[in-house]
Structures are given as C-alpha cells and as structure tokens.
Amino acid sequence: MNSNPTKDILSLSAMNELYKDLLDKVDVGIHVINEKGKTIIYNKKMMEIESMEGDDVLDKNLLDVFKFHDKQNSTLVQALKEGKSTKHVKQTYFNNKGKEITTINDSFPILNAGKITGAVEIAKDITQLEHIIKENVLRKQNTKFTFDQIIGESDVIQSVIEESKRATRTSSSVLIVGETGTGKELFAQSIHNGSNRSGASFISQNCAAIPDSLMESLLFGTKKGAFTGAVDRPGLFEQADGGTLLLDEINSLDPSLQAKLLRVIQEKTIRRVGDMKDKEVDVRIIATINEDPVDAVANNRLRKDLYYRLSVVTLFIPPLRERKKDLSLLSQRFIEKYNALFQMDVKKISEEAMHILYQHDWPGNVRELEHTIEGTMNLIMDEKIICVQDLPVIFRKKYKMNEGLYSHKGMPAIAESGGDSRSLRDKVAEAEKHYIRQVLEENNNNISHTAKILGISRQSLQYRMKKFGL
C-alpha cells in the first residue's frame, strides 16, 4: 500500500503544533540554541522567568541578549562550546533590561552523529526565593503591632482581643480564622509581642505567594551540595528559632508540604533540603486561613490532622459588617494616619458621609475601609471635614441618604440591626447558629448526641459552637 504524502505532511505539521503546545504548557523554562549560539526555542515559562518576549530572544545570539557576572559563564553556552552537561546548577544573570534573574539549570549539548549541533537548557526560577529570603531578614526587625493598636469597642472584637491575650501565656499553635482584610496578621504580631518570645524573631510568610517547588527550600532551608551552587542556608523555621513563624493562608500550602509541616510541629525538628540530619527548632506556629477550616478540610485544602494540630487555640476575627459599631473609630484612626503621611489636617467625617459608609457591607473588611479613606484624602484639598461629595463615586452612586434610617443616637440604625443589607452568607450563618443552639438545648448540651443528630463530627460541632459563641 502506498503512503499518502499529503497525509504525512499534515501529520508532521500537526505533530509540530503539538510539540509547541506542550513546550508552552510545561512548568519549567526551556531554552534551545543552535550551533551558532542563536536561540531557536524559547517557551512561555522561560519568558516568564526572564521577563522577556519571544521577539527579544529568538534568532538572536544568547550573549548579545543576556549578561553574566565576570566570573560566571552561561551553562548553555558551555554545553554548546565544550559539550559539557551540567545538572542542578544555580546561575544568576541579567536580562536585556538589567533585571537580575536566578535559576537552577540543567544544561546539555544536542548531538547529531557525534557532532554538537546545539544545546538545551531546562531552568527553574528561584529569583523569587532569593528576594523573599532577603525580605524576611528585613521583616524580622519590623514587628510593630500590639494589642493596644487593635481598634474597636464592639463586643465581638473585644472578645477576640481577650482570647488572644490569653494565648500569649503559652507556646501552643494558634489558628486565626478570618476573611481577607480583617487584620489577622495584626493579631498574630500582637500575640508574639505579648508573649515571652517577643525578644526573638517574628517571621511571616504567605503560603499562596510562593510556588510549591520553592516552598520546601524556603521553609526548611538548603544544605550545601543539594544542587550545584547550593549553599548552607537556613529556612524560615531556623530563622524563627526561639520566636514565632506566621504561615498565612495555610490552606494554599501543598498537601505534601502540609504533611512535612505536621511532622516538624510534632517532632520539633527540621531537615534541610539535601541534608541527612535533623536539627531541633523551638518555633511557635501561628497559621491563618481565610475560609471556614471545616470546609477547607472537607475540600482537601487542609489536612485534617494538621488542622487539629494547629487549632489548639482558634481565634475567629469578625468581618467588618459584623462590627459596624467600630466604623467611626476605625475611620478616625485612618484619618489620623493619612493626615501624618499627607501633611493634612482633616478633623473628621461628616454625619451624612458616615451614614453612607454604614450602609456599605465592606466585603474587603478593614483593609477596604482604609483604602477608601486613603483614596478620599488623595482627592480633597484643604477641607477639614470629609463630606458626602468627597467620598468615592461608587459610594455616592450606590447609596442614597434616607433620614428615616437614623436612630435616636444619631447613628444609622442599619449599623445596629444590619437591616436588609445582610448577605445570604450572614443569614445562613444565623439560621445555622439558631438550629445548633436548639438541638443542643434539646439534648441537654450533650455534644456527642447533638453532633450525631446534626450529622457532623464532634470536632466540627465544637468548632461551630466556638465560632458562634455557643
């Protein structure tokens, strides 16, 4: 049977497209040069790592585009010129805009009938890791928040402050639960500064900000020889020895690293990447999570055993919509902050403008309120009082003045009752709280019987009881 040339050509074309698609989907940088040192393949990941576009690099000589330190040669060029293969070599160089890049590379020559016809480099980016290590060293000396700086007179926030103060007496793990922008790190720093660890390091790391491939090295450190160019470098646990390590958004951490973290917490030892020996560490762990931890466990974003280990002390930071009584105090504090920064002399927010702020549900919580005040003060000139017309346009368009909403104290009644502005989430939570309380009363507060009737675990019921203050 004769083959169909057209079909073969189409198949070859389809295969080329498939190879190109695969190269752009892999999570490592791939850079290929020909025998003249010109780039012929440069995938999307490599563009991201080096902050370059394909047109900046393709069909150009590698050494015309990138600059290397005097004492360091390109491992890709070495593979082409010397036929030298290298594995796990750390390399720092600069792109055509002068930006410093640090990668760990595998480089090897392309051989055709024994002749070198090009070279390939496979790169993993650790630029971010290098910068984060430097930032963490600086942040160790910048732990400034204490309980005195937590603003709020509402019962819900005062209750959390009191619980947090009690947590300063021990070194038990703490899990802080709260929506984004509620001030979880402020509470974490306050606990550290109020404890007997206050003289040691406080290190904070957002688990969602670092690729999984780098997180292990960042947490546990590296041993010289783990890869070529690797140095003995302490991880965050060793840097926080004797102090506190805050792991923000713990539910973003890869499950395999969650298992290693659990072992570290239980055994109080760490092992650097590439090392064979364990090292004792004395670190208090404070973790934060921006969702219901029971949901995170159910959806496999948080290991159940790690959750139980971290939640020895659990703090629930209320969203701003549940503590609107604190809006005036918080707003005034932010006015004072930006008065100092902007050399302004704003005295307060008018009653009418505050009424509009009280109508808002603040999905971004305290952080959103701060940004709103900052934005408003950027737009006014010599005014002493922030009025309705000074507020961002979105507030003025969305909310209208209604004198009937004012209570006898001059504050919007919506701030006290919540009115009809409560979200579905709030109403569902209220119904859940009411039903749990009812079943508890029917079972004489027997937790095991109540959990069985509700169809949830004893631990889940205890979590909800604490969450709802039952």
N, C-alpha and C positions, 0 to 999 in steps of 0.2 A: 504494500500500500504506500502510495506516495504521500509525503507530508505536505501540508498546505503552508507555503512560505508566508502568506499574509497572516495566517493564524499564529505562526511562530513569532512574527514581528509584533503582533498585538500582545501576545503573551509576554514578550520581553519588555514591552513598554509598560504593561500592567505591573510586572514584577518590579521595575524601576520605581514606579509610583509607590508600590507597597514598601519597598526599602526606604524610600524618602520619608514616608509617613511614619514608619517605625523609628527611624532616626530622630524624628522630631517629637516622638512620644516618650522616649526613654528618659529617665530622671538623672542622667549623667551627661556631662558635656563631651561631645565628640568633635575632634579637630583633625583633619587629614590634609597633609601637604604632599605635593608631587616631588619628583626628583630634583626640580629646580627650587624647591622651598616655597612654592606658591600654594595657597590654600585652595583645595578643591571640594572639601566637605566641611561644613560648619553648621552644626544643628542648633535648634532653638534653645536648648538648655545651655549650650555654650554661649549663645548670645546673651542670655540672662546673666550668667556668671560673670561675663566680661563687660556687660553693659555696652554692647556693640550691636550694630546691624550687620546683616549679611553682606551688604554692599561695601561696608567698611573693611572687610577682611577677604572676601572671596576674590580669587585671581590676583592677590597681592602677596608679595614676599612677607613672610612671617616677621622677620626682623625689621622691616620697614614700618610695621604697624605697632608692634609691642616693644617695650623697653625693659631690659633686665638689669639687675644690680651688677656692678662691675665684676664681682666675684662669683656670679651665678650665671650659668648658661641655660638656654632653653633645652629642656629634656626632649622636646620634639625634634629640635634641630640635631641634638646629639644622636638620636635614633636614626636620623637620615644620614648624617655625615660619618658616624662611627659604627653604625649598625648595632648600637647599644640599647638593650631593653632595660627598662627600669620599672620598679613596682613600688607603689605607696610612697612616692617622693613628694615632700612638701615644697612648694615653689611660690615665691612672691615676686610679682612683676607689675607692670603698669600698662594700661590701655592707651589709646591714642589721645585721650583727654587727660592723662596723668592720674587717673584713678588707680589706687593700689588694689590688687587682687591677690588673694592667697588660695591656692588649690592643693589638693593631693592628687598626684597624677600617676597613671600607668601609661608608659610610652614604649612603642616597639616599632621596628622597621617593617616595611612591606617588601617582601622578596618575590621576585619573578625569575625563575630559572637561575637562582643563586645570586641574582643581581638586585641591589636595593633600588626600588622604583618609587619609593615614597615612605611616609611614616604616619603613624596613628597615635593620637593621644586621647585617653579617656580621663576626664577630670571630675573631681568632686569639690564643690565650693566650701571653703571654711573661712572665707572672708568675714562672714557674719559672726562666726565663733570668735575670731580674733578680736573683733570690735567689742563684742559683748563681754569678753573677759576683761578688757581694759575699762569698760563702763562699770562693771561690777566692782572693780577695785576702787573706783571713784565713789560709787554709791555707798560703800561700806561706811564712809565717813559723813553720810548725808541723811542720817535717820533723825528726822526733826519732829515728828508728830508725837504728842502726848494726849492723855485723856482730856486735859484742860482745853485742847483745841477742837474737841468734838462739839459742834454747836447743836443745841436742841433742848427744849424743855418738855416736849411731848412725853407722855408716859412710856410709849413704845421704845423711844431711843434711850431714855433714862434707864429702862430695864436692861437693855443690851449693854450699856456702859457699866452698870453694876456687875453683870455677869462677867464681862471682860476683865474688870478689875480683880475679881476673884480668881480668874485664870492666871494672873501674874504670880501667884504663890507657888506654882508647881512648874515642872518642865514637860507636862503632858502635851501630846499633839492637840492642835486646835483646827477645826474645820469651820471656816467662815462662809456662810451661805448668803448670797445677795445678788440682786440684779446688777448689771453693768452700771457704774456711775454712782453706786450707793456709798462708796467710801470704805471698801473692805481693807485696802492697804493701810488706811489711816488707823483702823482698829488694830491691825497686825503690828504696826510700828508702836502703837501705844502700849500694847501688851508687852512687847520687847523692852521698851523703855521703862516700863513699870516693874520689870522683873529683876532678879539678881543677875541676869545676863546682859543688862544694859551697857556694861562696860566693854562687852565683846561685840563682834560683828553682827550686823543685820544685813542679810543679802536677799534680794528679791529677784525672782525670775518668772517671767510669763511663759508658761509651757506651750502656749499656742504660737509664740513668736519664733520658735526655733525648729528647723527641720528635724525629723526623727533621727536622721543619720548623724546629726551633730549632738543631739541631746545627751547621749550617754557620756561622751567625752567631756561635755560641759559640766555635767553633774558630778562625775566620779574622777575626772582628771585623766591624764595620759602618762604612760611610762616610756622613758627613752628607749627607742628601738621598736615601739609598737608599729611604726611605719618610718620609712626613711625621712629624716628631718624632724621626727617627733622628739620632743624634749620632755623632761620630767616637769609636769605641770599639774598643780593641784586643781581639783574641780571645786564646784561650789560648796560641797559638803566640807571639804578640808578648809576652805576659806572661811566658812562659818563656824568652824570648830570652837566650842565654848559659847557660841551665840545662837542666833536664830536664822533659819532658812525659810523664806516665804516662797511657796510654789503656787503661783497664780494660775487660775484656770486649769486645775489638776485634771479635769475631765478631758483635756486636749492631749494629755500625755499618752503615748503609745502603750497598749496593754502589756507588751513585753517589758517595757521600762517601768510600768507600774508594779510588776512582779518584783523587779530588782529593787525598786524603791521600798517595797514592803519588807524585803529581806534586810535592807540597810536599817530601817526603823526598828525591826525586831532584834537584830544582832548587834546594832550599833557599830558596825564595821563597814568599810567600803573597800573596793578593789579597783585600782586604776585600770583603764583600758590598756591591755598589753602586759599587765603585771601578773605575778603569780602569788603575791602575798596580800593578805588583808591588813587593813590599818584601822585602829579604833578611832571613832569620832564621837564627840559629845555635841549633838546639834538638836535644838528643839525645832520641830517641823510645824509650821502654820501653813495650811493649804486653803485656797479659796475656790469656790465654784459658783458659777453664775446661773445655775439651774437647780431644780429640785434634785438632790442627790439620789433619792429613791428612783426617779425617772432615769437619771444617768446610769445607775446600776442596772435597771431593767433593760435599757437600750445598749448595754455593753460599752458604755463610755467610761465607766468607772468600775474597777474590780470590787466585788462585794467585800472581800477580805481586807482590801486596802481602805475601803470606806469605814469599816468597823474600827480599824486601827487608827485612822485619822480623826474620827468623830468622838474621841474620848471627851472632848469639850466641843460642843457645837453652838455656834452663835448665828442667829438669824438677823441680818441687817435689814430693817424695814425699808421698802421703797418710799420715795418722797410723797407719793399720792396717799400713803397711809399715815403721814406725819405732817400734814399741811399746816398744822399749828406752828411749825418751825420755819415756815416760809419767810416771815418777816425778819426773824433773827438771822437766817442764812443770807438773805438778800442784803441786809445791812453789813454783815461781815464781808461780803464780796465787794460792796461799795467801798468799804474802808481799804480793802486790798488794792483795788484798782485806782483809788484816789492816790495812794502812795506810788504806784507804778507809773501813772499817767500825769502826776503833778496836778491833780484836780481837787475840787472842794465840793463834791456832791454831798448833800446832807442826808437825803432820804428818798424814798419812792412815795409818790402821792397815793392817797387812799384809793382813788379811782384806778390808778395803774396797778396797785396791789390786788384790787378786785379782779382784774383781768388775769393776773398771774395765778390767783386762787382757782380760776376756772380751768386752768390747764392741768392735764393729767400727768405731765412730766415723765414720759417713758424713758428719758435719759437720766432721770433722777437728779441728784445734787450736781453732778457734772454738767447736765444740761442747763440747770439754773445758773451756774457760774458762767457758762459760755453766753447765756442770754444777757446777764448783767454786763459782762465784758464787752459784748457786741454793742449794747446800748450806749455804754460810756465812750465807745470809739466814735459814735456819731454825734453826740451832743457837744456843745462848745463851753459856754460859761454858766450853764444852768446849775442851780443849786438843788433843784428837785427834779427827779425823773417823773415825767408826766406820761399820760397815755400816748400822746403823739410821738414820744421818744422811743417807745417800745418797737421791736422789730415788726415789720409789716405783717408777717404771718399771724402774730398775736392780735393786731388791731383788726384784721380781716375776719379772723375765726371767731373772736369773742366780742359780744356786744354788751354794753352797760345795761344793767337792769337793777334799779334801786330796790326792787322787791326782794332781791336776794340778800340784802344786808340784814344782819342780826342786830339785836339791841346793843351789842358791844361795839358796833361799827365795823365788825369783821364779816366777810361774806359767810352766810350760813352754809354754803357748799363746803367750806373748809372744815366744818364740824360734822356735818352729816354725810358728806360725799354726794348727796343728791342723786341725780340720774346719770352723773358723769362716770360712775364706776364702770370698769371694763368687765367683760364677760368673765375674765380670769378671777377678778375680785369677787364677783357674785357666786361663781362656782366654789371658790375657797370658803366663802361664808356659809354656803349650804353644806359643804363637807364638814366644816367645824361644828355646825349645829347637829348634824346627824351623828358624828362621833361622840359628841357630848351626850346625846340622847341614849345611844347604845351603851355607853359607859355607865350612865345612871341606872339603866335597866338591869345591868349586871353588877351592881354594887361596886363599880370601878375595878372589877377584875379584868386585868389587861389580857390575860390568856384567852378567857371566854369571849371578850369583846373582839379580839383580833380574829378569832375563829369565825364569829358571826359575820364580821366585815369582809372575810376572805382575804386578809392580808397577814403578813408575818408579825410576830410580836415586836420585832425591831422597827418595822415600818410604822406600826401603831405608836410606839414610843416616840419615834421621830415626829409624827404628825401632832402628837399631844404637846411636845415641846414647841413645835412650830406655831401652834395655835394658842399656846399658853393655857392648856387644859390641865 
